[in-house]
Amino acid sequence: MKLEDPSIETYRDLNSRFEKGFIDYWFNGSLTGDDGKEYFLTYAIFCEGDRDVARLDISMEPIWCFTRPSSKVIQKNEIPEVDTLFIKPRGTAETEVSSTAFSIKLGGFDIRCSPPVYKLKYSGKECGLDLTLKIKGSPFWFNRGKEEGARITPSTLIWGFELFGDMEGTLTIGGKETHVIGVGIHECVTSSIQAWFEYGWMDWIWFHFDELYGLIFDMHGGKYKDGCIYLMKEKEYLVINDFDIDHPQWAYSPVLQHHWPIRISAKAKTDRGILFIEGDVLRSQTWRQQNKHRHAMNLPASDMEVRWTGNFVYNNGKKISLTNGRGGDEIIEVTNFAQ
């Protein structure tokens, strides 16, 4: 099983694997500012089909949603306070590879990957950021660390990894600079598909506690399931052998005209024990509702920040309560699944 950290050569290989396929350099952060506010960040450069795309969303307020289209509001809105999208022809993004770093730039977005340290920068008219993600533990490689790609649908292979760590830096919004600190995740994935919407109905759950972190990935339409847990104290990487995800509470998005989960739970089995987590969706960045240029991602999909609670029960019966849970879930194509 592959457990080593990705190298600069890994990024070079993934970047050149498909001429017109999909590749992303994706980051999410769950952050707290020195102003007392909480921030949920999505920052990415990705290439799909004939386009290079850069995306930045920063959400501070809770989400709006309804139990039914005609019922009362039970939470607040999903529109990010910062919403930036930059689309250019494929090949516009500038990549640079040295012996110590892989970097990619597009329209004011600047990602520098120098494992185990990742630098994110953006400078725009309305906002800016300067963040560092410091990786901890072991990475998650798709297909349980096997060298071959993971077949997530009958016609789709993907290669890549997810990294977890501590995120810190500054956000500048409306001329005000705020120091933020929290946790984050970085994904680098390439596949033969042309765009995100080809993935179909999926859950991409990530969680970070003081005691452990991990990922649960369920490609519902393609029947592909994968995931990992990393135990901090033991410094032990666990493959998730099986899991169940539940969305016990749903709400209606008036913007999407779709239902979305606002409470999520999961049970995951490993060789060392069983993980139980559940959480409420705090903030949501819903792709279809964002600005008029977002036809590139005009699909029912959402990056959601989740405040997790949970416990891990070892095979010998020892149970630990998990603390300071943060993370998220990305859901794509939830059409007619909730009634």
VENDAZI-V642396 format. One record per residue. N is the residue number from 1. OMEGA is omega in whole degrees, 0 to 359 (NA if undefined). Layout:
[[N | OMEGA] [N | OMEGA]]
This chain:
[[1 | 182] [2 | 180] [3 | 183] [4 | 179] [5 | 176] [6 | 179] [7 | 175] [8 | 179] [9 | 177] [10 | 179] [11 | 178] [12 | 181] [13 | 181] [14 | 182] [15 | 185] [16 | 188] [17 | 181] [18 | 180] [19 | 183] [20 | 180] [21 | 182] [22 | 170] [23 | 179] [24 | 170] [25 | 197] [26 | 178] [27 | 168] [28 | 176] [29 | 173] [30 | 197] [31 | 173] [32 | 183] [33 | 176] [34 | 173] [35 | 179] [36 | 180] [37 | 175] [38 | 184] [39 | 173] [40 | 190] [41 | 165] [42 | 183] [43 | 186] [44 | 162] [45 | 178] [46 | 181] [47 | 179] [48 | 179] [49 | 182] [50 | 184] [51 | 163] [52 | 186] [53 | 171] [54 | 186] [55 | 173] [56 | 173] [57 | 175] [58 | 181] [59 | 179] [60 | 185] [61 | 175] [62 | 187] [63 | 169] [64 | 170] [65 | 186] [66 | 175] [67 | 175] [68 | 183] [69 | 185] [70 | 187] [71 | 185] [72 | 177] [73 | 177] [74 | 172] [75 | 184] [76 | 200] [77 | 185] [78 | 185] [79 | 181] [80 | 176] [81 | 175] [82 | 185] [83 | 184] [84 | 178] [85 | 183] [86 | 184] [87 | 179] [88 | 178] [89 | 179] [90 | 180] [91 | 179] [92 | 180] [93 | 181] [94 | 176] [95 | 178] [96 | 181] [97 | 174] [98 | 180] [99 | 184] [100 | 185] [101 | 168] [102 | 180] [103 | 176] [104 | 183] [105 | 176] [106 | 171] [107 | 180] [108 | 176] [109 | 185] [110 | 178] [111 | 177] [112 | 182] [113 | 178] [114 | 189] [115 | 12] [116 | 182] [117 | 182] [118 | 182] [119 | 178] [120 | 178] [121 | 173] [122 | 177] [123 | 180] [124 | 182] [125 | 186] [126 | 184] [127 | 176] [128 | 176] [129 | 175] [130 | 188] [131 | 176] [132 | 174] [133 | 178] [134 | 188] [135 | 178] [136 | 174] [137 | 182] [138 | 178] [139 | 171] [140 | 174] [141 | 179] [142 | 182] [143 | 176] [144 | 175] [145 | 178] [146 | 184] [147 | 181] [148 | 180] [149 | 177] [150 | 179] [151 | 186] [152 | 169] [153 | 181] [154 | 183] [155 | 188] [156 | 173] [157 | 173] [158 | 173] [159 | 175] [160 | 188] [161 | 174] [162 | 179] [163 | 183] [164 | 179] [165 | 179] [166 | 182] [167 | 181] [168 | 177] [169 | 182] [170 | 170] [171 | 177] [172 | 183] [173 | 181] [174 | 179] [175 | 181] [176 | 179] [177 | 181] [178 | 174] [179 | 182] [180 | 178] [181 | 181] [182 | 182] [183 | 181] [184 | 179] [185 | 177] [186 | 177] [187 | 168] [188 | 185] [189 | 173] [190 | 180] [191 | 182] [192 | 181] [193 | 183] [194 | 186] [195 | 183] [196 | 188] [197 | 179] [198 | 179] [199 | 181] [200 | 188] [201 | 182] [202 | 167] [203 | 175] [204 | 187] [205 | 172] [206 | 185] [207 | 181] [208 | 174] [209 | 174] [210 | 187] [211 | 182] [212 | 171] [213 | 178] [214 | 185] [215 | 172] [216 | 184] [217 | 181] [218 | 176] [219 | 190] [220 | 183] [221 | 182] [222 | 178] [223 | 179] [224 | 179] [225 | 183] [226 | 177] [227 | 180] [228 | 170] [229 | 175] [230 | 179] [231 | 186] [232 | 185] [233 | 182] [234 | 186] [235 | 186] [236 | 178] [237 | 181] [238 | 171] [239 | 174] [240 | 183] [241 | 180] [242 | 179] [243 | 174] [244 | 177] [245 | 178] [246 | 175] [247 | 190] [248 | 180] [249 | 182] [250 | 176] [251 | 184] [252 | 175] [253 | 180] [254 | 179] [255 | 181] [256 | 190] [257 | 177] [258 | 172] [259 | 180] [260 | 177] [261 | 174] [262 | 170] [263 | 187] [264 | 175] [265 | 180] [266 | 174] [267 | 185] [268 | 182] [269 | 176] [270 | 178] [271 | 183] [272 | 182] [273 | 185] [274 | 178] [275 | 173] [276 | 176] [277 | 173] [278 | 182] [279 | 177] [280 | 175] [281 | 182] [282 | 183] [283 | 184] [284 | 177] [285 | 189] [286 | 192] [287 | 188] [288 | 186] [289 | 186] [290 | 200] [291 | 189] [292 | 180] [293 | 186] [294 | 173] [295 | 179] [296 | 181] [297 | 185] [298 | 183] [299 | 176] [300 | 181] [301 | 183] [302 | 166] [303 | 186] [304 | 173] [305 | 182] [306 | 173] [307 | 189] [308 | 164] [309 | 179] [310 | 177] [311 | 177] [312 | 182] [313 | 179] [314 | 180] [315 | 180] [316 | 178] [317 | 178] [318 | 182] [319 | 176] [320 | 175] [321 | 184] [322 | 187] [323 | 176] [324 | 182] [325 | 175] [326 | 178] [327 | 184] [328 | 175] [329 | 173] [330 | 181] [331 | 179] [332 | 172] [333 | 175] [334 | 184] [335 | 178] [336 | 177] [337 | 179] [338 | 179] [339 | NA]]
